[in-house]
Amino acid sequence: MSERWLETARLALRRFTPDDLDTLVRLHADPVVTRYLGGVKDRATTEAQMRTRILEYYDQHPGLSVWATIERASGQVAGFHVLNHIQGETDLQVGYALFTEFWGRGYATEMTVALLRHGYATLGLRQVNAITDRDNVASQRVLLKAGLDRRGERSFAHPAYAASGPMAWFESHREAWLKAHIS
């Protein structure tokens, strides 16, 4: 198992490895989890995404990517968290997807806050954004709790997002976020 690199009281992030493919396939096969993530993905699509958007991305963009979110108490993969480029854009985003058995525990907010802190305090990022389906009210609440501000809606040309139409757009700026979240 890959080394954990970012930890909170209850969670840790680690790099995905090729051995995690079955876990990602299971996550992407769940229609409840993927309802607002472009829908269910088959094994071949998940494998291609894992190669390009996760494994290769680690070396192409140090400090950014998609990581396995680990529940520290059980050691189970709870899902994933991201700090990466919105596909087809230069903007950086924070995001997540969790298996349904981990919903309602505050994990999404807890690790999103940790990733924003990492992005601003460690990587020196100036701004981090987030996007979500306009109907995904639960994720919008998570993003607001994590300190992002809703700034209207945006549409994206990239095929990963185009079919969704306008998406809820969130922004967070380094100075304001650090002032509000770091004492």
N, C-alpha and C positions, 0 to 999 in steps of 0.2 A: 504494500500500500504506500502511496506517495506521502511525503511529509506534509503535515498540516502547517500552514503558514500564517493564517489569520484566525484568531480565536476570540470568542466572546464567552460569557459565563456558561452558555449552554451549547454553543455551536462552534464548529471549526470549518475552515475551507481547506481543500487540498486540490492539487491538479488532478484532472481526469487522466486515466491511462487507457490504453486499448482494452484492458481487462474490464473496464466499466461499460463496455458497449451494451451488454444485456440490460444493465440498469437503466441506461438512457432509452433503450428500445422500450422497456416497460413503462417508463415515464411518458414517452411520446405516443404510446399506444392507448393511453387513458383519455377517453373523450372529455371527461370532466376537467382534467388538468389542462388539456390542450384547447379547450373551448375558445380561449382568447389568445392562443399562441399560433393561430393559423391552422388548427385542426390536427387530427391524428397523422402521424408520419410513419411510414413503413421502415423496416430494418435498413434497406439500402439508402434511403434518404437520411436516416439518422446516422448511419455510418459515414456518409459523405459529409454531413454537417459536422460530425465529431472530428473528422480529419481536418477540414478547412477552417471551421469557426472556433475550434477548441485546440486540438493538438498542435497544428501548425501555427496558430495564432499566438501561442505562448512565446515562441521564439521571435516571431515577427513584431510583436508589440509587448516588450517586457513590462510586467506589472499589470497588464490588462488581459482579460480573456473570460472564460466561463469556468467555474470551479464547482466541484462537488461540495455540497453543503452536508456536513456530518453532524449528527446529533451526538454530542460528546458522551452523554450518559450511556447510550446504547451502542455507539459505534456505527449506527445505520446511516446510509445515505438518505437524507431527507429530501433531496432534490438538487437544485443548483442555483447559484447566484452569478450575476454577470457584472462586469465593469469593462465595457468594450465599445467599439464603434457601432452606431446604428448602421445596419447594412446599407451600402450605397451612399453614406454620408460621412462627413468629417466629425460630426458631433459624437461625443461620448455619452453612453447611457449606463444607468444602473438598472438592474432588474433581477427577476428570480422566477423559479417555478418549483413547487413543492408537491410531493406525493400527498394525496388527500388526507392520509392518516396523520400528517403533520400540520394540517391547517388549524387555525384557531388558537395557536399557542404563542403567537407573537414572534415566531421565528423569522418571518419575512422582514418585519420592521427591524428586529435586532441586528440581523446581518447586513441589511441595507445601510443602516447607520454606521456600522463598522466599515463597510466598503467606502462610504462617503468620507469618513475620517481618514482612511488609508489613502484615498485618492487625493484629498486636499493636503493633509499633513505630511504624508510620505512621498507621494508622487508629484506634489506641487501643481496639480491640475487647477485650472482657473474656473471651469464650469463643468457640471455634470447634469445631464438631462435624463428624462425617462419618458417613455411612451406606453400607452395602454389603450385598449379598446374603450370607446366611449361608454359602453355598457358595463365595463368591469369596475363597478363601484368599490368592491373590496380592495382591489389593487390600488385604486386611486386613494383610498383612505390610508393604506400603508405608506404610499409615497408622501402624502401630506404629513403623517406622523413622523416620517424620517427626515422631514425638514425641506422637502421640495415644494415649490409653489406652482400651482396650476396656471398656465399661461395660454389658455385657449386650446386650439386644435391645429394639427398639421397633417397634411397628406404627404405620402412618400411614393416615389415612382418604383422603388425596388420591389420585385415580385413578392418578397417576403411580407410586405405590408400593403401593397397596392389594393388588393381585394378588400381590405378592411375599410377603405375609405378614410375620411378624416379620423385621426386618433387624438386622444387626450394628450396634451403636451405639458410636461413639467420641467422646470429649471431649478437649479441650485447654483449659487455663485460662492466661490471660495470664502471671501472675507466675511460675508454675512452668515454663511453656514457655520464657519469656525467660531465666530463671535457668539452665536446662539447655542452651540453644542460643546464647546471646549472652554472649561473655566480656567 
